[in-house]
Amino acid sequence: MYEIELSRKATKFYQKTDTTTARRLNIAFDQLAADPFHHYNIKPLSGELQGSYRLRIGGIRIIYSVDDTIKVVYIEVVGFRGDVYKK
């Protein structure tokens, strides 16, 4: 089981969402805590974000990285598809 850590940006998005979206994000975080590598909506990223992964939940994307040595999933960004990949 992995521990989940949210960045400040991800926490800000999570706090602003409605209850339905928050519930969907909670389910996604539970899935990532159980296994951050194997799910049909997980893809490794390339380019500037190489080394990170993305989890797709409808129109929302979760960009995260994993530290296997200490079993932590760092949620870097949570947001809508068009906004997540911008700097």
C-alpha positions, 0 to 999 in steps of 0.5 A, spaced: 500 500 500 502 506 497 501 513 501 498 519 497 501 526 498 498 532 494 501 538 492 499 545 494 496 545 487 492 539 487 490 540 494 487 547 491 483 543 485 481 538 490 478 543 495 474 547 490 471 541 487 463 539 488 462 533 492 461 528 486 467 530 483 471 529 490 468 522 491 470 520 484 477 523 486 477 519 492 476 513 489 482 514 484 486 516 490 484 509 493 486 506 486 493 509 486 494 507 493 493 500 492 497 500 485 499 506 482 502 502 475 496 497 473 489 500 471 487 501 464 486 509 465 494 510 467 499 512 462 506 513 462 508 520 460 513 523 455 517 529 454 517 534 459 513 530 464 517 523 463 518 519 469 510 521 471 504 518 470 497 520 468 490 517 470 484 519 466 477 520 470 473 523 465 475 530 463 479 530 469 487 528 469 491 526 475 499 527 474 503 523 479 510 520 480 511 514 484 517 513 489 518 506 490 523 506 495 519 509 500 512 507 497 509 514 496 505 517 490 506 524 489 500 527 486 503 533 482 497 536 478 489 535 478 485 538 473 481 538 467 484 535 461 486 542 457 489 545 463 493 540 466 499 539 461 500 547 461 506 550 465 
